[in-house]
Amino acid sequence: MKVAISVFKDSVSTVFDASQHLLVLEINGAGEQKRAMVKLKTIDPIRRASQLSEEGVNVLICGAISMPMQASISARSIFVYPFVRGARLPWKRTGKRTEQKPRHALSLALKYFNN
């Protein structure tokens, strides 16, 4: 499963529609296997949904998102977990955790796909 988190610096991006980067995590039952930063190429909802689909994303964790953008992404069978705020630091390999909300969002996404 691939989980994408819209990011700005070290935080979940406030508004997905304006976000320029994704942290894409490839996850299996044993945990994170691979991570990559992906630059979003467009702000058009249909093209952005297409790019997420081409990247193989199953779950998008983001801040605020417009209804047209969310509908375009959901139409590609990508689960959208919106309105998440906070640092993405739990995914850095430093061992420090400063914010629990994004980690909570990831655990909810994993639970959704394991059922």
C-alpha positions in Angstrom: 0.0 0.0 0.0 1.2 3.5 -0.7 0.2 6.4 1.5 0.8 10.0 0.3 1.0 12.9 2.8 0.9 16.4 1.4 3.8 18.3 2.9 5.2 21.8 3.3 8.6 21.9 5.0 8.2 19.6 8.0 4.4 19.7 8.3 1.3 18.4 6.7 0.4 21.1 4.1 -2.5 23.3 5.2 -4.4 23.1 1.9 -3.9 20.2 -0.5 -5.1 22.1 -3.5 -2.1 24.5 -3.2 0.4 21.8 -2.0 3.4 21.2 -4.2 5.0 18.1 -2.6 4.0 14.7 -1.3 5.8 12.4 1.0 4.9 8.9 -0.4 5.4 6.0 1.9 5.3 2.4 0.7 4.0 0.2 3.5 3.4 -3.5 4.1 2.5 -5.5 7.2 6.1 -5.1 8.5 6.0 -1.3 8.3 7.5 1.3 6.0 9.5 -0.2 3.1 10.3 2.9 1.0 9.8 6.6 1.0 10.0 9.3 -1.7 9.3 13.0 -2.2 7.1 13.6 -5.2 6.6 17.0 -6.8 3.0 17.7 -7.8 2.9 18.9 -11.4 -0.5 20.6 -11.6 -3.3 22.2 -9.5 -6.0 20.9 -11.9 -8.2 18.3 -9.8 -8.5 15.8 -12.6 -4.8 15.9 -13.5 -3.7 15.8 -9.9 -5.9 12.8 -9.2 -4.4 11.2 -12.3 -0.9 11.8 -11.0 -1.7 10.2 -7.6 -3.1 7.2 -9.4 0.0 6.9 -11.6 2.1 7.0 -8.5 0.1 4.0 -7.1 -1.3 6.0 -4.1 -4.0 4.2 -2.1 -4.4 6.7 0.7 -4.0 10.5 0.7 -3.5 12.3 4.1 -3.8 16.0 3.8 -5.0 19.3 5.3 -8.0 21.1 3.9 -9.1 20.0 0.4 -11.8 21.4 -1.9 -14.8 19.3 -2.8 -13.9 19.1 -6.5 -10.4 18.0 -5.7 -11.6 15.4 -3.2 -14.2 14.1 -5.6 -11.7 13.7 -8.4 -9.3 11.8 -6.1 -12.0 9.6 -4.6 -13.3 8.7 -8.1 -9.9 7.0 -8.6 -10.5 4.8 -5.6 -8.0 6.7 -3.5 -9.1 7.0 0.2 -8.8 10.7 1.3 -8.2 11.4 4.9 -8.6 15.3 5.1 -8.1 18.0 7.7 -5.0 16.6 9.3 -2.6 19.1 10.8 0.8 18.9 12.3 4.4 17.8 11.8 5.3 14.9 9.6 8.3 14.2 12.0 6.9 10.8 13.1 8.0 9.5 9.7 11.6 10.8 9.9 14.1 8.3 11.1 15.3 10.5 14.0 13.3 8.6 16.6 11.7 11.8 17.9 7.9 12.4 17.8 6.6 15.9 18.3 3.0 15.5 16.9 0.7 12.5 17.1 -2.0 13.5 14.7 -0.3 12.4 11.4 0.7 9.1 13.0 -2.9 8.6 14.1 -4.1 9.4 10.5 -1.7 6.7 9.1 -2.9 4.1 11.6 -6.5 4.9 10.6 -5.6 4.4 7.0 -3.8 1.1 7.7 -6.8 -0.1 9.7 -9.2 0.9 6.9 -7.2 -1.2 4.3 -6.6 -4.2 6.6 -10.3 -4.7 7.2 
